[in-house]
Amino acid sequence: MQTVTVRLKISPERFQAYYQGVVEYVVAQSIDGRTIQFPARVLRPFVSHLGIQGTFEITFDADLKFQSIRRAKDDM
């Protein structure tokens, strides 16, 4: 398993496209500079009136398939 940390700031208006399924994947740059892609639907529990904001730890399996996401401890 591999964990990647990303900082996200997605406005409510932009996230609406993800939420409605118009855009299926989020592409983001990790804090160590790698570009990653993950399913937008996994962000739904983190949506607020500000959209999505914060630092998240995303875990991928050995085949680089999404496994889990959680808010980073330093972001709580």
FENWOKA-V246828 format. One line per field, one symbol per residue. psi: psi as a letter, one per 20 degrees, with the letter a starting at -180 (. if undefined). burial: + if it has 24 or more other ideal C-beta (glycine too) atoms within 12 Angstrom, else -. A space follows every 50 residues. Layout:
# FENWOKA-V246828
psi->???
burial->???
This chain:
# FENWOKA-V246828
psi->qppppqpqnpqhgghhhghijhphqpprprijiqpqpqphhiigijpaii cppapqpppqahjkqpgrqqpqhij.
burial->---+++-+-+----+--++------+-+-+-----+-+-+-++--+---- -+-+++++-------+--+-------
